[in-house]
Amino acid sequence: MAGIDDILDLNQAAQIANVSAARLRQLIEAGQLRGKKIGNSWAILASDLELLLGRPRQPGRPDDRKALESRLRVELRPMSPIEINLQPYNSEIRLWFRVDNLSDLEVDLDRLLVEVWYPQPVAEGAVLDRYTISPNESISTPLFHAWLPPDKIKSMVQAQTNPNQHAELQIYVRAYFDTPIGWASVQTRITRGRGEFPIILPPPGAPS
């Protein structure tokens, strides 16, 4: 459990990070920094701020961290990992991820930062649920969800239906892990060609 000295308010965190409080609030709202709203104030864990700033907590040797990161993997789960619905009033994308811990250490998946392109940027956000992954185990529960605005729907429909347009679903993921030897991060790019995943298109004449 975090102690009092481990918890910062927005102004304290901004002073440490050498940015404005408004900028930190933007990062919280974008899912890039954990923060808890308490009344009219924000509470931020010092360890989360250190993670954002790239200052590892309790660092192990660089070679140890690199070796651990090579044993941590993020991919789409094998069964039905992609749901894209472009129908009016319910346009959304859902992605389920599989995270493998092939190491001998227990690790905590702290967050996933996700950016989706098809063929241009269409969604971004974060999975902020925290998962403990035992040594040599995997989880297939992390779910990314985003609602799609009309302009993104239009470009995705065009990419899906125009045979002359090259269309490839690209998913950029950065995963952060809290481990016994400090923070570890893994970055990956997942691609799927058109026809390799389902898309529910809007009916003809549907409003855009």
DOBA-221060 format. One record per residue (C-alpha): residue number from 1; residue in one letter; x negated, y negated, z. Coordinates in steps of 0.02 Angstrom, whole numbers, plus 32768, in hexadecimal, padded with zeros to 4 digits. Example, Ala and Ser with C-alpha at 12.3 -4.5 7.8 and 13.67 -1.06 7.14 Angstrom:
<rec><num>1</num><residu>A</residu><X>7D99</X><Y>80E1</Y><Z>8186</Z></rec>
<rec><num>2</num><residu>S</residu><X>7D54</X><Y>8035</Y><Z>8165</Z></rec>
END
This chain:
<rec><num>1</num><residu>M</residu><X>8000</X><Y>8000</Y><Z>8000</Z></rec>
<rec><num>2</num><residu>A</residu><X>7FBF</X><Y>7F52</Y><Z>7FD6</Z></rec>
<rec><num>3</num><residu>G</residu><X>7F8B</X><Y>7EE4</Y><Z>8066</Z></rec>
<rec><num>4</num><residu>I</residu><X>7FB2</X><Y>7E2C</Y><Z>8079</Z></rec>
<rec><num>5</num><residu>D</residu><X>7F07</X><Y>7DFD</Y><Z>8032</Z></rec>
<rec><num>6</num><residu>D</residu><X>7F2C</X><Y>7E64</Y><Z>7F96</Z></rec>
<rec><num>7</num><residu>I</residu><X>7FC7</X><Y>7E00</Y><Z>7F68</Z></rec>
<rec><num>8</num><residu>L</residu><X>7FBB</X><Y>7D59</Y><Z>7F0D</Z></rec>
<rec><num>9</num><residu>D</residu><X>803B</X><Y>7CD6</Y><Z>7EE2</Z></rec>
<rec><num>10</num><residu>L</residu><X>8041</X><Y>7C8F</Y><Z>7E32</Z></rec>
<rec><num>11</num><residu>N</residu><X>7FD6</X><Y>7BF7</Y><Z>7E59</Z></rec>
<rec><num>12</num><residu>Q</residu><X>7F50</X><Y>7C5E</Y><Z>7EB1</Z></rec>
<rec><num>13</num><residu>A</residu><X>7F4A</X><Y>7CD9</Y><Z>7E20</Z></rec>
<rec><num>14</num><residu>A</residu><X>7F41</X><Y>7C4B</Y><Z>7DA2</Z></rec>
<rec><num>15</num><residu>Q</residu><X>7EAF</X><Y>7BFC</Y><Z>7DFE</Z></rec>
<rec><num>16</num><residu>I</residu><X>7E4F</X><Y>7CA1</Y><Z>7DFF</Z></rec>
<rec><num>17</num><residu>A</residu><X>7E74</X><Y>7CC0</Y><Z>7D47</Z></rec>
<rec><num>18</num><residu>N</residu><X>7E4B</X><Y>7C0B</Y><Z>7D19</Z></rec>
<rec><num>19</num><residu>V</residu><X>7EEF</X><Y>7BF7</Y><Z>7CBA</Z></rec>
<rec><num>20</num><residu>S</residu><X>7F90</X><Y>7B9A</Y><Z>7CDB</Z></rec>
<rec><num>21</num><residu>A</residu><X>801C</X><Y>7BE5</Y><Z>7D44</Z></rec>
<rec><num>22</num><residu>A</residu><X>808E</X><Y>7BD3</Y><Z>7CAB</Z></rec>
<rec><num>23</num><residu>R</residu><X>8017</X><Y>7C3F</Y><Z>7C45</Z></rec>
<rec><num>24</num><residu>L</residu><X>8016</X><Y>7CC7</Y><Z>7CC9</Z></rec>
<rec><num>25</num><residu>R</residu><X>80D5</X><Y>7CC3</Y><Z>7CCE</Z></rec>
<rec><num>26</num><residu>Q</residu><X>80D5</X><Y>7CDD</Y><Z>7C11</Z></rec>
<rec><num>27</num><residu>L</residu><X>8063</X><Y>7D75</Y><Z>7C26</Z></rec>
<rec><num>28</num><residu>I</residu><X>80D7</X><Y>7DBC</Y><Z>7CAB</Z></rec>
<rec><num>29</num><residu>E</residu><X>816F</X><Y>7DA5</Y><Z>7C3C</Z></rec>
<rec><num>30</num><residu>A</residu><X>8112</X><Y>7DF7</Y><Z>7BAA</Z></rec>
<rec><num>31</num><residu>G</residu><X>80E9</X><Y>7E8F</Y><Z>7C15</Z></rec>
<rec><num>32</num><residu>Q</residu><X>802E</X><Y>7E70</Y><Z>7C13</Z></rec>
<rec><num>33</num><residu>L</residu><X>8023</X><Y>7E4B</Y><Z>7CCD</Z></rec>
<rec><num>34</num><residu>R</residu><X>8086</X><Y>7E9A</Y><Z>7D5A</Z></rec>
<rec><num>35</num><residu>G</residu><X>80E3</X><Y>7E20</Y><Z>7DC7</Z></rec>
<rec><num>36</num><residu>K</residu><X>8174</X><Y>7E2C</Y><Z>7E41</Z></rec>
<rec><num>37</num><residu>K</residu><X>81F1</X><Y>7D9E</Y><Z>7E50</Z></rec>
<rec><num>38</num><residu>I</residu><X>8215</X><Y>7D76</Y><Z>7F06</Z></rec>
<rec><num>39</num><residu>G</residu><X>8292</X><Y>7CEA</Y><Z>7F13</Z></rec>
<rec><num>40</num><residu>N</residu><X>824B</X><Y>7C5C</Y><Z>7EAA</Z></rec>
<rec><num>41</num><residu>S</residu><X>8198</X><Y>7C9C</Y><Z>7EB7</Z></rec>
<rec><num>42</num><residu>W</residu><X>8130</X><Y>7D23</Y><Z>7E65</Z></rec>
<rec><num>43</num><residu>A</residu><X>80C5</X><Y>7DA3</Y><Z>7EC0</Z></rec>
<rec><num>44</num><residu>I</residu><X>8030</X><Y>7DEC</Y><Z>7E63</Z></rec>
<rec><num>45</num><residu>L</residu><X>7FBC</X><Y>7E75</Y><Z>7E9F</Z></rec>
<rec><num>46</num><residu>A</residu><X>7F04</X><Y>7E44</Y><Z>7E9A</Z></rec>
<rec><num>47</num><residu>S</residu><X>7EDC</X><Y>7EEC</Y><Z>7E4A</Z></rec>
<rec><num>48</num><residu>D</residu><X>7F56</X><Y>7EC8</Y><Z>7DBB</Z></rec>
<rec><num>49</num><residu>L</residu><X>7F06</X><Y>7E1F</Y><Z>7D9D</Z></rec>
<rec><num>50</num><residu>E</residu><X>7E5A</X><Y>7E71</Y><Z>7D9B</Z></rec>
<rec><num>51</num><residu>L</residu><X>7E99</X><Y>7EEC</Y><Z>7D1B</Z></rec>
<rec><num>52</num><residu>L</residu><X>7ED9</X><Y>7E5F</Y><Z>7CAC</Z></rec>
<rec><num>53</num><residu>L</residu><X>7E33</X><Y>7E04</Y><Z>7CBA</Z></rec>
<rec><num>54</num><residu>G</residu><X>7DD0</X><Y>7EA1</Y><Z>7C93</Z></rec>
<rec><num>55</num><residu>R</residu><X>7D7C</X><Y>7EA8</Y><Z>7D3C</Z></rec>
<rec><num>56</num><residu>P</residu><X>7D81</X><Y>7F60</Y><Z>7D6E</Z></rec>
<rec><num>57</num><residu>R</residu><X>7DAD</X><Y>7F89</Y><Z>7E22</Z></rec>
<rec><num>58</num><residu>Q</residu><X>7D32</X><Y>7FFE</Y><Z>7E78</Z></rec>
<rec><num>59</num><residu>P</residu><X>7CD4</X><Y>801F</Y><Z>7DD6</Z></rec>
<rec><num>60</num><residu>G</residu><X>7C7C</X><Y>80C1</Y><Z>7DB5</Z></rec>
<rec><num>61</num><residu>R</residu><X>7BE6</X><Y>80CB</Y><Z>7D43</Z></rec>
<rec><num>62</num><residu>P</residu><X>7C0F</X><Y>8095</Y><Z>7C90</Z></rec>
<rec><num>63</num><residu>D</residu><X>7BE3</X><Y>8142</Y><Z>7C4F</Z></rec>
<rec><num>64</num><residu>D</residu><X>7C5B</X><Y>8190</Y><Z>7CCD</Z></rec>
<rec><num>65</num><residu>R</residu><X>7CEA</X><Y>811F</Y><Z>7C97</Z></rec>
<rec><num>66</num><residu>K</residu><X>7CC8</X><Y>813F</Y><Z>7BDF</Z></rec>
<rec><num>67</num><residu>A</residu><X>7CC6</X><Y>81F9</Y><Z>7BFD</Z></rec>
<rec><num>68</num><residu>L</residu><X>7D6B</X><Y>81EE</Y><Z>7C5A</Z></rec>
<rec><num>69</num><residu>E</residu><X>7DBA</X><Y>8181</Y><Z>7BD3</Z></rec>
<rec><num>70</num><residu>S</residu><X>7D8A</X><Y>8202</Y><Z>7B51</Z></rec>
<rec><num>71</num><residu>R</residu><X>7DF4</X><Y>8280</Y><Z>7BB2</Z></rec>
<rec><num>72</num><residu>L</residu><X>7E8F</X><Y>8210</Y><Z>7BB8</Z></rec>
<rec><num>73</num><residu>R</residu><X>7EFD</X><Y>8212</Y><Z>7B1E</Z></rec>
<rec><num>74</num><residu>V</residu><X>7F9D</X><Y>81BE</Y><Z>7AE5</Z></rec>
<rec><num>75</num><residu>E</residu><X>8008</X><Y>81FD</Y><Z>7A57</Z></rec>
<rec><num>76</num><residu>L</residu><X>80BF</X><Y>8209</Y><Z>7A2A</Z></rec>
<rec><num>77</num><residu>R</residu><X>8113</X><Y>829B</Y><Z>7A7E</Z></rec>
<rec><num>78</num><residu>P</residu><X>812A</X><Y>8333</Y><Z>7A0C</Z></rec>
<rec><num>79</num><residu>M</residu><X>81E8</X><Y>833E</Y><Z>7A0C</Z></rec>
<rec><num>80</num><residu>S</residu><X>8253</X><Y>82AE</Y><Z>79C9</Z></rec>
<rec><num>81</num><residu>P</residu><X>81DF</X><Y>8221</Y><Z>79FD</Z></rec>
<rec><num>82</num><residu>I</residu><X>8228</X><Y>8198</Y><Z>798F</Z></rec>
<rec><num>83</num><residu>E</residu><X>82D7</X><Y>814E</Y><Z>7988</Z></rec>
<rec><num>84</num><residu>I</residu><X>82F5</X><Y>80B5</Y><Z>791A</Z></rec>
<rec><num>85</num><residu>N</residu><X>83A5</X><Y>8072</Y><Z>7907</Z></rec>
<rec><num>86</num><residu>L</residu><X>83BF</X><Y>7FDF</Y><Z>7891</Z></rec>
<rec><num>87</num><residu>Q</residu><X>847D</X><Y>7FDA</Y><Z>789A</Z></rec>
<rec><num>88</num><residu>P</residu><X>84CC</X><Y>7F33</Y><Z>78CA</Z></rec>
<rec><num>89</num><residu>Y</residu><X>84E1</X><Y>7F09</Y><Z>7982</Z></rec>
<rec><num>90</num><residu>N</residu><X>847A</X><Y>7F9F</Y><Z>79BA</Z></rec>
<rec><num>91</num><residu>S</residu><X>83D4</X><Y>7F88</Y><Z>7961</Z></rec>
<rec><num>92</num><residu>E</residu><X>8349</X><Y>7FD2</Y><Z>79C8</Z></rec>
<rec><num>93</num><residu>I</residu><X>82AB</X><Y>803A</Y><Z>79C8</Z></rec>
<rec><num>94</num><residu>R</residu><X>827F</X><Y>80C1</Y><Z>7A46</Z></rec>
<rec><num>95</num><residu>L</residu><X>81D8</X><Y>8119</Y><Z>7A51</Z></rec>
<rec><num>96</num><residu>W</residu><X>81AA</X><Y>81A7</Y><Z>7AC7</Z></rec>
<rec><num>97</num><residu>F</residu><X>80F3</X><Y>81C2</Y><Z>7AEE</Z></rec>
<rec><num>98</num><residu>R</residu><X>808E</X><Y>8257</Y><Z>7B27</Z></rec>
<rec><num>99</num><residu>V</residu><X>7FFB</X><Y>8230</Y><Z>7B97</Z></rec>
<rec><num>100</num><residu>D</residu><X>7F77</X><Y>82B6</Y><Z>7BB3</Z></rec>
<rec><num>101</num><residu>N</residu><X>7F00</X><Y>82B9</Y><Z>7C46</Z></rec>
<rec><num>102</num><residu>L</residu><X>7E7A</X><Y>8337</Y><Z>7C11</Z></rec>
<rec><num>103</num><residu>S</residu><X>7E08</X><Y>8308</Y><Z>7CA1</Z></rec>
<rec><num>104</num><residu>D</residu><X>7DEF</X><Y>8355</Y><Z>7D4D</Z></rec>
<rec><num>105</num><residu>L</residu><X>7E2C</X><Y>82B6</Y><Z>7DA4</Z></rec>
<rec><num>106</num><residu>E</residu><X>7EDB</X><Y>8280</Y><Z>7DD3</Z></rec>
<rec><num>107</num><residu>V</residu><X>7F03</X><Y>81DB</Y><Z>7D7E</Z></rec>
<rec><num>108</num><residu>D</residu><X>7F93</X><Y>8160</Y><Z>7D80</Z></rec>
<rec><num>109</num><residu>L</residu><X>7FD4</X><Y>811C</Y><Z>7CDC</Z></rec>
<rec><num>110</num><residu>D</residu><X>7FEF</X><Y>8066</Y><Z>7D0B</Z></rec>
<rec><num>111</num><residu>R</residu><X>8038</X><Y>8022</Y><Z>7C6A</Z></rec>
<rec><num>112</num><residu>L</residu><X>8042</X><Y>8032</Y><Z>7BAE</Z></rec>
<rec><num>113</num><residu>L</residu><X>803B</X><Y>7F99</Y><Z>7B3D</Z></rec>
<rec><num>114</num><residu>V</residu><X>808F</X><Y>7FBE</Y><Z>7A97</Z></rec>
<rec><num>115</num><residu>E</residu><X>8096</X><Y>7F65</Y><Z>79F0</Z></rec>
<rec><num>116</num><residu>V</residu><X>80FA</X><Y>7FAB</Y><Z>795D</Z></rec>
<rec><num>117</num><residu>W</residu><X>80E6</X><Y>7F80</Y><Z>78A4</Z></rec>
<rec><num>118</num><residu>Y</residu><X>8155</X><Y>7FB4</Y><Z>7812</Z></rec>
<rec><num>119</num><residu>P</residu><X>8105</X><Y>7F75</Y><Z>77A6</Z></rec>
<rec><num>120</num><residu>Q</residu><X>80F3</X><Y>7ED0</Y><Z>7804</Z></rec>
<rec><num>121</num><residu>P</residu><X>80FF</X><Y>7EB3</Y><Z>78C0</Z></rec>
<rec><num>122</num><residu>V</residu><X>81AF</X><Y>7EE0</Y><Z>78F8</Z></rec>
<rec><num>123</num><residu>A</residu><X>81A4</X><Y>7EFE</Y><Z>79B4</Z></rec>
<rec><num>124</num><residu>E</residu><X>812F</X><Y>7EEE</Y><Z>7A47</Z></rec>
<rec><num>125</num><residu>G</residu><X>813B</X><Y>7F08</Y><Z>7B01</Z></rec>
<rec><num>126</num><residu>A</residu><X>8106</X><Y>7F76</Y><Z>7B90</Z></rec>
<rec><num>127</num><residu>V</residu><X>8130</X><Y>8013</Y><Z>7BF0</Z></rec>
<rec><num>128</num><residu>L</residu><X>8117</X><Y>7FDF</Y><Z>7CA5</Z></rec>
<rec><num>129</num><residu>D</residu><X>814F</X><Y>807D</Y><Z>7CFF</Z></rec>
<rec><num>130</num><residu>R</residu><X>80C0</X><Y>80CD</Y><Z>7D5D</Z></rec>
<rec><num>131</num><residu>Y</residu><X>809E</X><Y>8188</Y><Z>7D4B</Z></rec>
<rec><num>132</num><residu>T</residu><X>8027</X><Y>81F9</Y><Z>7DAA</Z></rec>
<rec><num>133</num><residu>I</residu><X>7FD5</X><Y>827B</Y><Z>7D39</Z></rec>
<rec><num>134</num><residu>S</residu><X>7F80</X><Y>830F</Y><Z>7D8B</Z></rec>
<rec><num>135</num><residu>P</residu><X>7EDC</X><Y>8355</Y><Z>7D48</Z></rec>
<rec><num>136</num><residu>N</residu><X>7EEF</X><Y>83B1</Y><Z>7CA3</Z></rec>
<rec><num>137</num><residu>E</residu><X>7FA8</X><Y>8384</Y><Z>7C98</Z></rec>
<rec><num>138</num><residu>S</residu><X>8014</X><Y>831F</Y><Z>7C21</Z></rec>
<rec><num>139</num><residu>I</residu><X>80B2</X><Y>82B7</Y><Z>7C2B</Z></rec>
<rec><num>140</num><residu>S</residu><X>8130</X><Y>8295</Y><Z>7BA1</Z></rec>
<rec><num>141</num><residu>T</residu><X>81A3</X><Y>821B</Y><Z>7BFA</Z></rec>
<rec><num>142</num><residu>P</residu><X>8160</X><Y>816A</Y><Z>7BD7</Z></rec>
<rec><num>143</num><residu>L</residu><X>81E2</X><Y>8110</Y><Z>7B6D</Z></rec>
<rec><num>144</num><residu>F</residu><X>81CA</X><Y>806E</Y><Z>7B0D</Z></rec>
<rec><num>145</num><residu>H</residu><X>826A</X><Y>8012</Y><Z>7ADD</Z></rec>
<rec><num>146</num><residu>A</residu><X>8286</X><Y>7F71</Y><Z>7A7D</Z></rec>
<rec><num>147</num><residu>W</residu><X>831B</X><Y>7F1B</Y><Z>7A30</Z></rec>
<rec><num>148</num><residu>L</residu><X>8300</X><Y>7EE4</Y><Z>797C</Z></rec>
<rec><num>149</num><residu>P</residu><X>832E</X><Y>7E34</Y><Z>7941</Z></rec>
<rec><num>150</num><residu>P</residu><X>8383</X><Y>7E18</Y><Z>7897</Z></rec>
<rec><num>151</num><residu>D</residu><X>82E5</X><Y>7DE0</Y><Z>783C</Z></rec>
<rec><num>152</num><residu>K</residu><X>8288</X><Y>7E7E</Y><Z>7870</Z></rec>
<rec><num>153</num><residu>I</residu><X>831C</X><Y>7EEB</Y><Z>783F</Z></rec>
<rec><num>154</num><residu>K</residu><X>831E</X><Y>7E9E</Y><Z>7791</Z></rec>
<rec><num>155</num><residu>S</residu><X>8265</X><Y>7EBE</Y><Z>7773</Z></rec>
<rec><num>156</num><residu>M</residu><X>8273</X><Y>7F71</Y><Z>77B5</Z></rec>
<rec><num>157</num><residu>V</residu><X>8308</X><Y>7F98</Y><Z>7745</Z></rec>
<rec><num>158</num><residu>Q</residu><X>82A9</X><Y>7F57</Y><Z>76AF</Z></rec>
<rec><num>159</num><residu>A</residu><X>8210</X><Y>7FBD</Y><Z>76DC</Z></rec>
<rec><num>160</num><residu>Q</residu><X>8279</X><Y>805A</Y><Z>76F3</Z></rec>
<rec><num>161</num><residu>T</residu><X>82DF</X><Y>804B</Y><Z>7653</Z></rec>
<rec><num>162</num><residu>N</residu><X>8266</X><Y>7FFD</Y><Z>75D5</Z></rec>
<rec><num>163</num><residu>P</residu><X>8206</X><Y>808D</Y><Z>7583</Z></rec>
<rec><num>164</num><residu>N</residu><X>8187</X><Y>8012</Y><Z>753C</Z></rec>
<rec><num>165</num><residu>Q</residu><X>8156</X><Y>7FD0</Y><Z>75E6</Z></rec>
<rec><num>166</num><residu>H</residu><X>80D1</X><Y>8028</Y><Z>764B</Z></rec>
<rec><num>167</num><residu>A</residu><X>811B</X><Y>8046</Y><Z>76F7</Z></rec>
<rec><num>168</num><residu>E</residu><X>80C3</X><Y>8095</Y><Z>778B</Z></rec>
<rec><num>169</num><residu>L</residu><X>80FA</X><Y>8091</Y><Z>783F</Z></rec>
<rec><num>170</num><residu>Q</residu><X>8066</X><Y>8059</Y><Z>78A8</Z></rec>
<rec><num>171</num><residu>I</residu><X>8069</X><Y>8061</Y><Z>7965</Z></rec>
<rec><num>172</num><residu>Y</residu><X>7FDC</X><Y>800F</Y><Z>79C6</Z></rec>
<rec><num>173</num><residu>V</residu><X>7FCF</X><Y>8046</Y><Z>7A7B</Z></rec>
<rec><num>174</num><residu>R</residu><X>7F5C</X><Y>8013</Y><Z>7B08</Z></rec>
<rec><num>175</num><residu>A</residu><X>7F6C</X><Y>8079</Y><Z>7BA7</Z></rec>
<rec><num>176</num><residu>Y</residu><X>7F27</X><Y>8047</Y><Z>7C50</Z></rec>
<rec><num>177</num><residu>F</residu><X>7EFF</X><Y>80C9</Y><Z>7CD5</Z></rec>
<rec><num>178</num><residu>D</residu><X>7ED9</X><Y>80B6</Y><Z>7D8E</Z></rec>
<rec><num>179</num><residu>T</residu><X>7E58</X><Y>813D</Y><Z>7DB6</Z></rec>
<rec><num>180</num><residu>P</residu><X>7DE7</X><Y>816F</Y><Z>7E47</Z></rec>
<rec><num>181</num><residu>I</residu><X>7D53</X><Y>811E</Y><Z>7DEE</Z></rec>
<rec><num>182</num><residu>G</residu><X>7DAB</X><Y>807C</Y><Z>7DBF</Z></rec>
<rec><num>183</num><residu>W</residu><X>7E17</X><Y>803D</Y><Z>7D32</Z></rec>
<rec><num>184</num><residu>A</residu><X>7E11</X><Y>8096</Y><Z>7C8B</Z></rec>
<rec><num>185</num><residu>S</residu><X>7E62</X><Y>8066</Y><Z>7BE8</Z></rec>
<rec><num>186</num><residu>V</residu><X>7E87</X><Y>80C3</Y><Z>7B47</Z></rec>
<rec><num>187</num><residu>Q</residu><X>7EB9</X><Y>8074</Y><Z>7AA2</Z></rec>
<rec><num>188</num><residu>T</residu><X>7F04</X><Y>80D3</Y><Z>7A11</Z></rec>
<rec><num>189</num><residu>R</residu><X>7F5B</X><Y>80B7</Y><Z>796B</Z></rec>
<rec><num>190</num><residu>I</residu><X>7FE6</X><Y>812F</Y><Z>7937</Z></rec>
<rec><num>191</num><residu>T</residu><X>8027</X><Y>8133</Y><Z>7885</Z></rec>
<rec><num>192</num><residu>R</residu><X>80BB</X><Y>8185</Y><Z>7831</Z></rec>
<rec><num>193</num><residu>G</residu><X>80E3</X><Y>817B</Y><Z>7778</Z></rec>
<rec><num>194</num><residu>R</residu><X>818F</X><Y>8152</Y><Z>7734</Z></rec>
<rec><num>195</num><residu>G</residu><X>81FB</X><Y>81ED</Y><Z>773D</Z></rec>
<rec><num>196</num><residu>E</residu><X>819C</X><Y>8234</Y><Z>77D3</Z></rec>
<rec><num>197</num><residu>F</residu><X>8213</X><Y>81E8</Y><Z>7853</Z></rec>
<rec><num>198</num><residu>P</residu><X>82CE</X><Y>81C3</Y><Z>7858</Z></rec>
<rec><num>199</num><residu>I</residu><X>8319</X><Y>8117</Y><Z>783B</Z></rec>
<rec><num>200</num><residu>I</residu><X>83D3</X><Y>80F5</Y><Z>7846</Z></rec>
<rec><num>201</num><residu>L</residu><X>83F5</X><Y>8071</Y><Z>77C2</Z></rec>
<rec><num>202</num><residu>P</residu><X>8484</X><Y>7FF3</Y><Z>77C9</Z></rec>
<rec><num>203</num><residu>P</residu><X>851A</X><Y>801C</Y><Z>775A</Z></rec>
<rec><num>204</num><residu>P</residu><X>8529</X><Y>7FC1</Y><Z>76B3</Z></rec>
<rec><num>205</num><residu>G</residu><X>856C</X><Y>7F12</Y><Z>76C8</Z></rec>
<rec><num>206</num><residu>A</residu><X>8547</X><Y>7F0D</Y><Z>7782</Z></rec>
<rec><num>207</num><residu>P</residu><X>851F</X><Y>7E61</Y><Z>77C9</Z></rec>
<rec><num>208</num><residu>S</residu><X>8466</X><Y>7E3D</Y><Z>77DD</Z></rec>
END
